[in-house]
């Protein structure tokens, strides 16, 4: 199979960041990376761009890290509460999902990508819960939230024999 050596101009998940010299399949380079301006062919002239791209990458990563640290500070101070409808015995109708948590965070003014909220299974019980929010590869914040009933909890009626 034919491979191509290319120089990444923009970061690509799973491949590398700007300034990286990578070897990829020729078709991937020719049909995707090169037409979109994500990469350029690796030539003698382009090798000179490597230092400039690496400086830009370091600057971008530093800005992302400081932004994530500031956002982590705000998230730690945030308290979320979800009021849900319940039936007999306090059983919830429905569940709290990562989308619900993301929507609540967005409503409070925090801008976070939905995929950063790591809730593996939907919450189906009333009480205190924790969800992880991965803001940066180095920064993960545990966010506490409460699920409360919006109507009074009626104990389940015992069955008569």
C-alpha positions as CSV (number, residue, x, y, z in Angstrom):
1,X,0.0,0.0,0.0
2,X,1.2,3.5,-0.8
3,X,1.9,5.9,2.1
4,X,2.5,9.7,2.1
5,X,4.6,11.8,4.4
6,X,2.8,14.9,5.3
7,X,3.1,17.9,7.6
8,X,0.0,18.7,9.7
9,X,-1.1,22.3,9.7
10,X,-4.0,21.8,12.1
11,X,-4.5,19.2,14.9
12,X,-6.2,15.9,14.0
13,X,-7.6,13.6,16.7
14,X,-5.8,10.4,16.8
15,X,-3.1,11.6,14.3
16,X,-1.2,14.5,15.8
17,X,-1.0,18.2,16.3
18,X,0.2,21.0,14.1
19,X,3.8,20.7,13.2
20,X,3.8,16.9,13.4
21,X,5.3,15.0,10.5
22,X,3.2,11.9,10.0
23,X,3.0,9.0,7.6
24,X,-0.6,8.3,6.4
25,X,-2.2,6.3,3.6
26,X,-1.9,8.1,0.3
27,X,-5.7,8.2,-0.3
28,X,-6.4,9.7,3.1
29,X,-3.9,12.4,2.4
30,X,-5.0,13.0,-1.2
31,X,-8.8,12.9,-0.6
32,X,-9.2,14.4,2.9
33,X,-6.2,16.1,4.5
34,X,-4.8,18.0,1.6
35,X,-8.0,19.4,0.1
36,X,-9.2,20.7,3.4
37,X,-6.0,22.4,4.2
38,X,-5.4,20.3,7.3
39,X,-2.0,19.1,6.0
40,X,0.6,19.9,3.3
41,X,3.0,17.5,1.5
42,X,6.3,17.2,3.3
43,X,8.9,18.9,1.2
44,X,12.2,20.7,1.8
45,X,10.5,24.1,1.8
46,X,7.7,22.9,4.2
47,X,10.2,21.6,6.7
48,X,11.1,25.2,7.5
49,X,7.5,25.7,8.6
50,X,7.8,23.1,11.3
51,X,9.3,25.4,13.9
52,X,6.6,28.1,13.4
53,X,3.9,25.5,13.6
54,X,5.3,24.0,16.8
55,X,5.5,27.4,18.4
56,X,1.9,28.0,17.5
57,X,0.9,24.6,18.9
58,X,2.6,25.3,22.2
59,X,0.9,28.6,22.5
60,X,-2.6,27.1,21.7
61,X,-2.1,24.3,24.2
62,X,-1.1,26.7,26.9
63,X,-4.2,28.8,26.2
64,X,-6.4,25.7,26.3
65,X,-4.9,24.6,29.6
66,X,-5.4,28.0,31.3
67,X,-9.0,28.2,29.9
68,X,-9.7,24.7,31.2
69,X,-8.3,25.6,34.6
70,X,-10.5,28.7,34.8
71,X,-13.6,26.6,33.8
72,X,-12.7,23.9,36.3
73,X,-12.8,26.6,39.1
74,X,-16.2,27.8,38.0
75,X,-17.5,24.2,37.7
76,X,-16.4,23.3,41.3
77,X,-18.5,26.2,42.6
78,X,-21.6,25.2,40.5
79,X,-24.4,23.3,42.2
80,X,-27.1,21.7,40.0
81,X,-30.5,20.4,41.0
82,X,-33.0,18.5,38.9
83,X,-36.7,18.4,39.9
84,X,-38.3,15.3,38.4
85,X,-41.8,13.8,38.5
86,X,-42.1,10.8,40.7
87,X,-44.7,8.1,41.2
88,X,-45.4,5.8,44.1
89,X,-42.4,5.1,46.4
90,X,-40.4,7.9,44.9
91,X,-39.8,6.1,41.6
92,X,-38.7,8.5,38.8
93,X,-40.4,8.9,35.5
94,X,-37.6,9.0,33.0
95,X,-33.9,9.6,33.8
96,X,-31.3,12.3,34.0
97,X,-28.9,12.0,31.1
98,X,-25.6,13.7,30.0
99,X,-27.7,15.9,27.7
100,X,-29.8,17.1,30.6
101,X,-26.7,18.0,32.6
102,X,-25.2,19.8,29.6
103,X,-28.4,21.8,29.1
104,X,-28.4,22.8,32.7
105,X,-24.8,23.9,32.6
106,X,-25.4,25.9,29.4
107,X,-28.4,27.6,31.1
108,X,-26.1,28.6,34.0
109,X,-23.7,30.3,31.5
110,X,-21.0,27.7,31.3
111,X,-20.0,26.8,27.8
112,X,-18.9,23.1,27.6
113,X,-19.1,20.6,24.8
114,X,-21.7,17.9,25.4
115,X,-19.2,15.1,24.8
116,X,-17.1,16.4,27.7
117,X,-19.8,15.3,30.2
118,X,-18.9,11.7,31.1
119,X,-22.1,10.1,32.4
120,X,-21.9,6.4,31.6
121,X,-25.4,5.4,32.7
122,X,-28.5,7.6,33.1
123,X,-29.4,8.5,36.6
124,X,-32.7,6.9,37.6
125,X,-32.8,7.5,41.4
126,X,-33.4,10.4,43.6
127,X,-30.6,11.8,45.7
128,X,-27.0,13.1,45.3
129,X,-25.0,12.0,42.3
130,X,-21.6,12.8,40.8
131,X,-20.6,13.2,37.1
132,X,-17.2,13.7,35.6
133,X,-16.5,16.5,33.2
134,X,-13.3,16.2,31.2
135,X,-12.3,19.7,30.2
136,X,-8.7,18.9,29.0
137,X,-6.6,15.7,28.8
138,X,-5.0,16.8,32.1
139,X,-8.1,18.3,33.8
140,X,-11.2,16.3,34.9
141,X,-13.7,17.8,37.4
142,X,-16.2,15.9,39.4
143,X,-19.5,17.8,39.4
144,X,-22.1,17.0,42.1
145,X,-25.8,17.4,41.4
146,X,-29.0,16.6,43.2
147,X,-32.1,14.9,41.9
148,X,-35.2,15.8,43.9
149,X,-38.9,15.1,43.5
150,X,-41.1,18.0,42.4
151,X,-44.2,16.4,44.0
152,X,-44.4,14.8,47.5
153,X,-43.3,11.2,47.7
154,X,-46.1,8.9,48.6
155,X,-45.0,5.6,50.1
156,X,-46.0,2.5,48.0
157,X,-49.2,0.9,49.2
158,X,-48.6,-2.5,50.6
159,X,-50.4,-5.3,48.8
160,X,-53.2,-7.1,50.8
161,X,-53.4,-10.8,50.7
